[in-house]
Amino acid sequence: MSRPDQKILGRKIREVRKELGLTMRQLADLVGVNYTTIYRVETGKVSPSVVLLSDIAHHLGHSIISLLEQERPLCRIIRAKEQPEIDSNRMTLRLLLPRGVVDDNFSISLGKGGPGDIVGQHETPGFELAYILRGICTFCHGKSKQELRAGDLVYFDGRVSHSVLALEPLEFIAIYFKGKVQ
């Protein structure tokens, strides 16, 4: 683990320990190490072994992963040049919020295209939400066909075969949730 990462981990351990109202000595006693060891971990002077980190995480009521995860910024700007765009002869799809910014199972895209068959019959392993910004389309989901207009929103199980036929130029926001959403 690099020194900056050690410091981040140490700060996270200190933060959780303080939230629980524990002193360094109390945590050291729970873990079965001396106070100096906890001090050196929290200040980033040493990288804890997996065993020590596991014990610290256990006594703090956290997983090792939650202690190692980098904190997400409270505000993040994703500039237009950072938003990949995919062009096909049927439509343009711009990835506004890539997976991993909020969660690895969540993304937001802006789609433009039509008229015509812009999203062919397909399935995705998750749920999707689409909000029509402009235009009219026929949305097919399984055996169901619905006409959607600007302002309409559809939320659906992507594991069912679906497609979009733009009846006029269409613009929409699509939100993708991989996995099960309650």
N, C-alpha and C positions, 0 to 999 in steps of 0.2 A: 504494500500500500504506500502510495507516495505521501510525502510530508503534508501537502495541502489536504489530501484526503483524510489523513490521520487527524488533522485539526478539525475538519468538518465533523468527523465521527465523534471526536471528543466533545465538541460543542453540543452535538445532538444528545449524547449521553448525559452531559451536565444539565441540559435543558429538561430532559425527562426526569432526571433525579430530583431536580428542584421542584418541578411540578408536583411530584409525589411527596414533597416535604422532607426528603431524606438528606442528611449530611453526607459528605464523602466518607466519613468514618462509619456511619451506619450502613452504607452500601458496601463498603469494604468488609464489614463484619458479616453481612448477609452472603456475600460472594465467597468469603473465606480467604481473603488476601489482605495485605496490609494497606494502610491509608495511602502510602506513597505510590503504590501501583495504580490505584484509582486516580490519584492526582496526575500521574504521568500519562495515563490514557486520556483523561479529560483535557489536558493541555496539549495533546498531540505530540508529546515527546517520544512516545513509543506506540507501536502498532500492536494491539492485543492479539493473542493467539485466538484461534477459532474457539477453543475450549473456554478461555476467559470471556470472550465476547458472548458466547452462548450463555454462560452463567450470569453475566451482567444483564443481558437481554431478558432472561428468565425472571430475575429479581425485579426488573423494572416493568414487567408485564408486557413486553414488546417482543416481536420477532427480530431475528438478526437482520433480516431483509429491511424491516422498517427503520432500523438504525443506520443501515448503509445507504438507503435511498437518498438521492439528492433532493433537496427541497425545491419545489416548483416556485418560480417567481410569482408574486401577487399580481403582477401585470406584465403581459408579454405582447409586444407588437410584432406581427408577422408582415413584413413589407411585401409589396406586390412582387418584387423580384425574387422573393423566397418562396413564392407560391407556384409550384410546378403546374404547367398547363399541358394538356394532352389534346392534340387536334386530330380529328379523323375527318373523313369526307362527310360524315353525318352530324357531328357535333363537336363542341369544345368543352372540355371539363377542366376547371381550375381547382386545385386542391387548396382550399382556404385555410383549413386547420388540419395539418397532417396528424396521423396516429402518433401517440406518444406525447403530444403537447399537453393534452388533458389526461389521456389514458391511452394505453396501447390498443384498446378495443373501440376507439371512437374517432371519427373524422367528419369533416364538413367540406362539401364541394359546391361549386357554382357551375351549373350546366347551361349551355346555350346551343341551340340548334334548330333544325327544321326549316320548312315543313318536311315531313316524311318520317320514316322509321328511324328514330334517333337512338333508341336503346333496344337492341334486339332481345329476344327471349333468352333469359338467363336466371340463375339462382345464385344467392350469396349466403354464406354461413352466419346469418345474424338478422337484425331488424333494421329497417330503414324508415326514414321520414323524409318526405319531399314537400316543399312549399313552392307553389307556382307563383312566380313573380310577374310573368308576362306571358300572354298567349293562351292557347287552348290545346289540349291533348287528350288522347284516349289512353287510359292506363289499364293494362290488362294484368290481372293477378289470378293465377289459376284459370278457372273458367269464367271469372267475373270480368266485365268491362265497364269502366266508369269514365265519363267525360269530366275532366278537371279544367278549371279556369283560373285566371289570376286571383289570388287570395285563398284558393283552396289548399288544403293540406291533407296528405295521406300518410298514414303510419301502417306498416305492414311487415309480415314475416318474410324475410328475403329467401328463406329456404323453399318457398313456393315459387314456381316459375312465373316470371313477370317481364313486362316489356312496356315501352312508351312509343306511341305514334303521335308526332306533333302535327296538328291540323293547320297550324300557322307558326311563324317563328315563336320559339318557346325559350323561356329563361326560368330556371328553378334553382333552389337551394336544396341540397340533399345531405342528410345527416345519417351516418352509418354507425350502427352499434353492433359490434361483433359479439357473439355469444348471446346468452339469455338475458332479457330485460324484463323485470317484473312490472 
